[in-house]
Amino acid sequence: MLRGASLYGLSQPRFLDWLIVWTYILVVITVITLLIFTIRAFIIGLRDNPKRAIGGFIAFLSLVAMLFIMWALGSGEILHIPGYDGNHNVPFWLRISDMWIFSIYAMIIINILAIIFVPLFAKRK
């Protein structure tokens, strides 16, 4: 398909492919940086305060477990999208999309519960 051409009366952006590649590059850089700083903080934390470092590691493992559970809950059913001929309408990518959506829902619920219950437990101490 020609970039800038019309499909179903909608214009196609010219540099969309470059924008998507740039977004992928930024996400990869962000994830690598996050992992480096997390590992560094864990190693330094083990030396200074092992109990706190283990708590942070458990939080990280909980996040990974949540993502895996949300991926398992996702649907891999192929979508019938008129006019879409892309290669992302496969079970793996559909489950990844569901994983992110479900994870956002879970994190919103966790944050709301934390806003409600953390002050109640803080007053008891």
N, C-alpha and C positions, 0 to 999 in steps of 0.2 A: 504494500500500500504506500502511496506517496505521502510524504509528510506535507502538511498544509492542505491536503486534498480534503474533500468533503465526503463524509460517510453518514448516510441517513440524515443529511442536512446539517450535520455538526462539523465544525472545523477541527482539524487535528493540530495540536501545538507542534512547532517545528523542532524545538530542542527538548522535548519531553524525555527522549531516551537518555540524553546527556544529564538531565536533571535527576532521573532515576538512578543512573550510575553514580553520580555525585552523592546522592543520598545514601546509597549502599556503602560507598567509601567512608562517609562520615560515621555511619552506624558501626562499621567494623573498627574504625579508629577509636570510637567511644567505648566499645565493648573491651577492646584490648587494653585501653587505658584504665578502665574500671577494674579489670582483673589484675593488672599490675599493682595498682594502688591498694586493692583489697588484700592481695597476697603480702605486700610489703607491710601493711598495717597489722596483719595477723602475725607476721614474724616478729615485728617490734613489740606487739602486744603480748606475745608469749613470754618475751624476756621481762617486760615491765609488770604486767598484771595478767597472769595466765587465766584466771577465772573469767575476766572480762573478755579476753581474746576468744576463749571457747564459746562464750555467749554470742559473740559476733559471728563466729563460724556456724553456730547452730541456726542463727537467723538467716545466714546466707543459704544453708542447706534447706531451710524451710521454704525459702523463695524458689529454689530449684525444684523442690518437691511439689510446690503449688503449680508451677508451670507445667511439670510433667502430668499432674492430675488433670489440669485444665485441657492439656493436649489430648489426653485419653478420653475426656468427655466430649471433645469436638466431633463434629460430623464430617465424614469424608464423602458424603453423597455428592455426586457430580451435579453442578448447577447447569440449567439450560438457559443460557443468556443469548438472546438474539443479537447477532452481529459481532459476537466476541469469538475470535479465532485464536486467542492467546494460549500459551502453554502452562498457565497457572491454575487452570480449572481441573486440577487433579487432587486426589484425596489428601496427599501430604500438605499441600499449600492451603487447602480448605481447612484442615485441622489446625494449622499454624494460625490462620486468621481467627478461628474460633478460640484458640488458646489465648490470644491477646485480648480479644473482646471479653471473654469470661474472666481473665485475670484483672482487667480493669474493673469489672463489676465487683469482684472479690475484694480488691484493694479499697474501693469506695466504701463497701460495707465495713471492712476492718477499720478504716479511718473514722467512720461515723461512730462505731462502737467504742473506739478509743477516746473520741471526744466526749462521749457520754460517761464512760466508766472510769477512766484514769483519774479525773478529779475526785471521784467518790472514794477510790482507794487511797489517794494521796492524803485526804483528810484524816483517815484512820491512823496513819502513822504519826 
